[in-house]
Amino acid sequence: MNVDRGRIRGCLILVVLCLLSATLPVVRAADAIPGEQWCDRFLEHIEFSGNRVTRDQVLRRELVQQEGQPCTLDDIIDGIQNLMDLGLFKSVRAELFLRENVLHLRYLVSEKIFFLPIPRFSRTSDGELRLGAQLRWDNFLGRLHQLKITSEKRQEDDGRGRTGFVHSVEYVVPRFFGSAFGMSIQATSERRNAQLAQDGVVFGETVMRSRRAGFRLSRWASGTLGVSGLSYFAGASVQQRDYAMRSGSLGPYSDGQDISLIAGFAIQRVHQETYRRRGYYYSGSVNVADEALGSDFSHARLDMLARWYIPWRGPQTNLNIQARLGLSDRAPFGERSYEIGGGELLRGMKSGTHTGNILTLLNVEYLSGLFAYPAWRWLVFMDVGNVYLSDDVDLLNQHLRAGVGLRWKLERLTNTDLRLDLAWDPQRQKITPYVSTSLTF
């Protein structure tokens, strides 16, 4: 449903008040460091314990306290937090001790499970069955590299409708051997039966085949530690797509090859606590394609993203906010650049309900833990967003959905939280469930 302008203004005022509260300092109790009475001299040696897989150099590059410098408890505690922020450990502790009258610092870590082969069987909120497997390695080679291989079959209408196959490989290197440079590589192959439709008009049935490969090179700004702070990236991608029509026509769609360049930045300041996050994340990117690059399509696109993780009352309560803005003139293959609907964008609305070349989106979640079971948290959420064509932009014309949910943090696994959301769609008079092994944002 479309909400009236007064309700939209009220939602925006609430978000502004929450952001203002995030600027207030967060008071944290001082961490007790065993042997802190010795922290009155120069620190001569740093060592690590419990990192059976993770390399020492990966941990060392996250530390504020360095060897050969005066011992500072605040820097040691910041190092504990930085190591937790990697998401690799269930716990991190530090201790100081003297050995032959020389001050040593030891970080003790408890590693999570990094290697996870997962059989995949799920049903999306739109009734699509997905069957396959995924291999995920979040600390490949012990260097914080991320490797993900996915292969699955997808079939609409609870296994009775159109069928598709998706295979993908993704490899991410945050930093090369402690340098300021990193990279990511991604390749996807897709073959599926599809209906070609736009704005409620059906043009035909087709078999769509798509192959895409992309590469990005990133550089961390001077003075950054580890994988937190400001980074820049640039890269390119190539996608080929063709349609084999089974009936009807292509309509506005077309096959061909899209070659595009991308550049942007990211600011990562998200801190991991045992059961919640705090901090912020900002990113922006520009994507362009032109026939001069060998592409069959010309288009330009700007995407901006902001996330805030705001601590609230209690150690398990916080407010998470995500805001997105997307602007483009057109998209390749006759498609449109953005759509809304589905569990990752606007919960409660059916995936792909609206498409356009301009996107506005706001997601707000209030989460609170269950006192006796801290790994579980309940939440209420609100999603507000819309897409527009270039000639119909009205920022006060938004779609609003809301609902409740549960989160279960799997403490032994990296980057894995079970998510259940129930969203109400007043237009369809229907509650839509969403189940996933990843957080909304």
HUFEN-V502616 format. One record per residue. N is the residue number from 1. RES is the residue in one small letter. SS is DSSP state (alpha for helix, beta for strand, coil for the rest). PHI is phi in radians with two decimals (NA if undefined). Layout:
N	RES	SS	PHI
N	RES	SS	PHI
//
This chain:
1	m	coil	NA
2	n	beta	-1.63
3	v	coil	-1.65
4	d	coil	-1.34
5	r	alpha	-1.15
6	g	alpha	-1.11
7	r	alpha	-1.20
8	i	alpha	-1.09
9	r	alpha	-1.07
10	g	alpha	-1.08
11	c	alpha	-1.11
12	l	alpha	-1.15
13	i	alpha	-1.10
14	l	alpha	-1.05
15	v	alpha	-1.11
16	v	alpha	-1.05
17	l	alpha	-1.09
18	c	alpha	-1.15
19	l	alpha	-1.17
20	l	alpha	-1.11
21	s	alpha	-1.16
22	a	alpha	-1.23
23	t	coil	-1.38
24	l	coil	-1.25
25	p	coil	-1.13
26	v	coil	-1.70
27	v	coil	-1.54
28	r	coil	-2.12
29	a	coil	-1.16
30	a	coil	-1.14
31	d	coil	-1.42
32	a	coil	-1.43
33	i	coil	-1.92
34	p	beta	-0.98
35	g	coil	1.45
36	e	alpha	-1.12
37	q	alpha	-1.17
38	w	alpha	-1.52
39	c	coil	-1.43
40	d	coil	-2.29
41	r	coil	-2.61
42	f	beta	-1.30
43	l	beta	-1.56
44	e	coil	-1.78
45	h	beta	-2.64
46	i	beta	-2.13
47	e	beta	-2.40
48	f	beta	-2.28
49	s	beta	-2.43
50	g	coil	1.67
51	n	coil	-1.54
52	r	coil	-1.21
53	v	coil	-1.90
54	t	coil	-1.21
55	r	coil	-1.23
56	d	alpha	-1.00
57	q	alpha	-1.17
58	v	alpha	-1.15
59	l	alpha	-1.27
60	r	alpha	-1.11
61	r	coil	-1.26
62	e	coil	-1.60
63	l	coil	-1.50
64	v	coil	-1.54
65	q	coil	-1.25
66	q	coil	-2.08
67	e	coil	-1.18
68	g	coil	1.42
69	q	beta	-2.02
70	p	beta	-1.04
71	c	coil	-1.20
72	t	coil	-2.32
73	l	alpha	-1.07
74	d	alpha	-1.07
75	d	alpha	-1.19
76	i	alpha	-1.13
77	i	alpha	-1.14
78	d	alpha	-1.07
79	g	alpha	-1.12
80	i	alpha	-1.02
81	q	alpha	-1.12
82	n	alpha	-1.07
83	l	alpha	-1.19
84	m	alpha	-1.11
85	d	alpha	-1.14
86	l	coil	-1.15
87	g	coil	1.32
88	l	coil	-1.66
89	f	beta	-2.18
90	k	beta	-1.30
91	s	beta	-2.70
92	v	beta	-2.40
93	r	beta	-2.27
94	a	beta	-2.40
95	e	beta	-2.55
96	l	beta	-1.91
97	f	beta	-2.71
98	l	beta	-1.77
99	r	beta	-2.32
100	e	coil	0.95
101	n	coil	1.11
102	v	beta	-1.95
103	l	beta	-1.39
104	h	beta	-2.07
105	l	beta	-2.14
106	r	beta	-2.14
107	y	beta	-1.73
108	l	beta	-1.91
109	v	beta	-2.07
110	s	beta	-2.11
111	e	beta	-1.35
112	k	coil	-1.49
113	i	beta	-1.52
114	f	coil	-1.68
115	f	beta	-1.68
116	l	beta	-2.47
117	p	beta	-1.44
118	i	beta	-2.11
119	p	beta	-1.22
120	r	beta	-1.93
121	f	beta	-2.51
122	s	beta	-2.63
123	r	beta	-2.23
124	t	coil	-1.33
125	s	coil	-1.14
126	d	coil	-1.65
127	g	coil	1.42
128	e	coil	-1.65
129	l	beta	-1.52
130	r	beta	-2.22
131	l	beta	-2.31
132	g	beta	3.03
133	a	beta	-2.62
134	q	beta	-2.44
135	l	beta	-1.91
136	r	beta	-2.17
137	w	beta	-2.27
138	d	beta	-1.48
139	n	beta	-2.43
140	f	beta	-1.07
141	l	coil	1.11
142	g	coil	1.23
143	r	coil	-1.99
144	l	coil	1.29
145	h	beta	-1.18
146	q	beta	-2.08
147	l	beta	-2.15
148	k	beta	-2.41
149	i	beta	-2.14
150	t	beta	-2.27
151	s	beta	-2.50
152	e	beta	-2.68
153	k	beta	-1.80
154	r	beta	-2.15
155	q	beta	-2.46
156	e	alpha	-1.30
157	d	alpha	0.96
158	d	alpha	0.95
159	g	alpha	1.52
160	r	coil	-1.92
161	g	coil	-1.85
162	r	coil	-1.10
163	t	beta	-1.95
164	g	beta	-2.59
165	f	beta	-2.21
166	v	beta	-2.25
167	h	beta	-2.27
168	s	beta	-2.59
169	v	beta	-2.34
170	e	beta	-2.38
171	y	beta	-2.36
172	v	beta	-2.17
173	v	beta	-2.03
174	p	coil	-1.09
175	r	coil	-2.54
176	f	coil	-1.49
177	f	coil	0.82
178	g	coil	1.40
179	s	coil	-1.35
180	a	coil	-1.53
181	f	beta	-1.96
182	g	beta	-2.48
183	m	beta	-2.76
184	s	beta	-2.55
185	i	beta	-2.26
186	q	beta	-2.49
187	a	beta	-2.40
188	t	beta	-2.39
189	s	beta	-2.20
190	e	beta	-2.45
191	r	beta	-2.46
192	r	beta	-2.69
193	n	beta	-1.40
194	a	beta	-2.52
195	q	beta	-1.76
196	l	beta	-1.59
197	a	beta	-2.59
198	q	beta	-2.76
199	d	coil	0.96
200	g	coil	1.42
201	v	beta	-1.76
202	v	beta	-1.64
203	f	beta	-1.79
204	g	beta	3.09
205	e	beta	-1.91
206	t	beta	-2.59
207	v	beta	-1.87
208	m	beta	-1.78
209	r	beta	-2.08
210	s	beta	-2.42
211	r	beta	-2.35
212	r	beta	-2.42
213	a	beta	-2.40
214	g	beta	-2.44
215	f	beta	-2.47
216	r	beta	-2.34
217	l	beta	-1.99
218	s	beta	-2.07
219	r	beta	-2.40
220	w	beta	-1.43
221	a	coil	-1.15
222	s	coil	-1.06
223	g	coil	1.53
224	t	coil	-1.38
225	l	beta	-1.87
226	g	coil	0.97
227	v	coil	-2.05
228	s	beta	-2.32
229	g	beta	2.11
230	l	beta	-1.63
231	s	beta	-2.42
232	y	beta	-2.09
233	f	beta	-2.57
234	a	beta	-2.62
235	g	beta	-3.01
236	a	beta	-2.62
237	s	beta	-2.50
238	v	beta	-2.24
239	q	beta	-2.31
240	q	beta	-2.05
241	r	beta	-2.50
242	d	beta	-2.48
243	y	beta	-2.05
244	a	beta	-1.93
245	m	beta	-1.23
246	r	beta	-1.76
247	s	beta	-2.87
248	g	beta	1.29
249	s	coil	-2.30
250	l	coil	-1.26
251	g	coil	1.09
252	p	coil	-1.39
253	y	coil	-1.47
254	s	coil	-2.69
255	d	coil	-1.57
256	g	beta	2.51
257	q	beta	-2.17
258	d	beta	-1.99
259	i	beta	-2.06
260	s	beta	-2.29
261	l	beta	-1.95
262	i	beta	-2.38
263	a	beta	-2.58
264	g	beta	-3.10
265	f	beta	-2.51
266	a	beta	-2.58
267	i	beta	-2.14
268	q	beta	-1.92
269	r	beta	-2.40
270	v	beta	-1.85
271	h	beta	-1.86
272	q	beta	-1.64
273	e	coil	-1.86
274	t	coil	-1.01
275	y	coil	-2.19
276	r	coil	-2.74
277	r	beta	-2.09
278	r	beta	-2.53
279	g	beta	2.12
280	y	beta	-2.66
281	y	beta	-2.54
282	y	beta	-2.23
283	s	beta	-2.66
284	g	beta	-2.64
285	s	beta	-2.59
286	v	beta	-2.16
287	n	beta	-2.16
288	v	beta	-2.35
289	a	beta	-2.45
290	d	coil	-2.70
291	e	alpha	-1.08
292	a	alpha	-1.12
293	l	alpha	-1.53
294	g	coil	1.65
295	s	coil	-1.46
296	d	coil	-1.43
297	f	coil	-2.32
298	s	coil	-2.14
299	h	beta	-2.82
300	a	beta	-2.45
301	r	beta	-2.60
302	l	beta	-2.14
303	d	beta	-2.22
304	m	beta	-2.19
305	l	beta	-2.45
306	a	beta	-2.42
307	r	beta	-2.32
308	w	beta	-2.23
309	y	beta	-2.04
310	i	beta	-1.88
311	p	beta	-1.10
312	w	coil	-2.10
313	r	coil	-1.15
314	g	coil	1.50
315	p	coil	-1.34
316	q	coil	-2.08
317	t	coil	-1.94
318	n	beta	-2.78
319	l	beta	-2.05
320	n	beta	-1.91
321	i	beta	-2.32
322	q	beta	-2.27
323	a	beta	-2.23
324	r	beta	-2.28
325	l	beta	-2.38
326	g	beta	-2.26
327	l	beta	-2.28
328	s	beta	-2.67
329	d	coil	-1.64
330	r	coil	-2.93
331	a	coil	-2.29
332	p	alpha	-1.23
333	f	alpha	1.12
334	g	alpha	1.33
335	e	coil	-1.45
336	r	coil	-1.98
337	s	coil	-1.24
338	y	beta	-2.34
339	e	beta	-2.51
340	i	beta	-2.20
341	g	coil	2.01
342	g	beta	1.74
343	g	coil	-1.22
344	e	coil	-1.72
345	l	coil	-2.14
346	l	beta	-2.33
347	r	coil	-1.14
348	g	coil	1.77
349	m	coil	-1.60
350	k	coil	-1.09
351	s	coil	-0.97
352	g	coil	1.22
353	t	coil	-1.07
354	h	beta	-2.27
355	t	beta	-2.23
356	g	beta	-3.02
357	n	coil	-1.93
358	i	beta	-2.35
359	l	beta	-2.22
360	t	beta	-2.22
361	l	beta	-2.66
362	l	beta	-2.39
363	n	beta	-2.05
364	v	beta	-2.25
365	e	beta	-2.30
366	y	beta	-1.90
367	l	beta	-2.06
368	s	beta	-2.50
369	g	beta	-1.46
370	l	beta	-1.51
371	f	coil	-0.98
372	a	coil	-1.36
373	y	beta	-2.29
374	p	beta	-1.13
375	a	beta	-1.26
376	w	beta	-1.79
377	r	beta	-2.40
378	w	beta	-1.74
379	l	beta	-2.66
380	v	beta	-2.10
381	f	beta	-2.43
382	m	beta	-2.47
383	d	beta	-2.08
384	v	beta	-2.28
385	g	beta	-3.03
386	n	beta	-2.88
387	v	beta	-2.18
388	y	beta	-2.42
389	l	coil	-1.46
390	s	coil	-1.17
391	d	coil	-1.93
392	d	coil	-2.33
393	v	coil	-1.31
394	d	coil	-2.50
395	l	coil	-1.14
396	l	coil	-1.54
397	n	coil	-1.65
398	q	coil	-2.21
399	h	beta	-1.77
400	l	beta	-2.13
401	r	beta	-2.34
402	a	beta	-2.58
403	g	beta	-3.13
404	v	beta	-2.26
405	g	beta	-2.88
406	l	beta	-2.32
407	r	beta	-2.26
408	w	beta	-2.19
409	k	beta	-1.47
410	l	coil	-1.52
411	e	coil	-1.18
412	r	coil	-1.51
413	l	beta	-1.94
414	t	coil	-1.40
415	n	coil	0.93
416	t	coil	-2.31
417	d	beta	-2.35
418	l	beta	-1.36
419	r	beta	-2.15
420	l	beta	-2.24
421	d	beta	-2.14
422	l	beta	-2.10
423	a	beta	-1.99
424	w	beta	-1.73
425	d	beta	-1.93
426	p	coil	-1.19
427	q	coil	-1.20
428	r	coil	-1.63
429	q	coil	0.92
430	k	beta	-2.55
431	i	beta	-1.65
432	t	beta	-1.90
433	p	beta	-1.58
434	y	beta	-2.32
435	v	beta	-2.15
436	s	beta	-2.71
437	t	coil	-1.84
438	s	coil	-2.45
439	l	coil	-1.31
440	t	coil	-1.11
441	f	coil	-2.78
//
